[in-house]
């Protein structure tokens, strides 16, 4: 398992999926096309690799030597690209206490950190930027859904959300990590650990929740999917 927390230059890799093919680009590298493995076998022999994601045993299909060499050349260390056909899902791991305590729905995930999706409001980002010397864009926080026209941190209180045909539920607050300190255009970490340094001044959890979130500031919320459905930019967000 590798994330941009350990390899900040990963944020410079761009990915596009089209017609069952993955195209990767990165500075100084030729574009590479990766054919997504077809899910033709529905038993254990289909999976080539066994590894761990946050301590949980997880399965995957190796995507081949060519893309492995491409990634290894760019990241200067040997890596392999793994695909999952979503035949099954990993459970919530025992070493994620916040999820064990707060995630009543046990949302289905595979290679995610902790939940199927994440939501943040523009107002919360604006509040943070008002306290920072160098303003950040939403790219530093990577929510799947960005909401406007609400109060700062109003999303903290949402337990049920409906957007378009989709229905979502609160899983846990999103405790922010070192990845937020990575410059998305340069692939390097902020020397003063911003925005975590500022967020820790006013966005720490309640003392009673410290065993769950520790010293990580809260910014946005993680969500489970109650009902799958289409949603699009501009949809009205119903939340309570």
Secondary structure by P-SEA (a helix, b strand, c coil): ccccccccccccbbbbbcccbbbbbcccccbbbbccccccccccccccccccccccbbbbbbccaaaaaaaaaaacbbbbbbbbccccccccccccccccccccccccccccccccbbbbbaaaaaaaaaaccccccccccccccccccccccccccccbbbcccbbbbbccccccccccccccccccccccccaaaaaaaccccccccccccccccccbbbbbbcbbbbbccccccccc
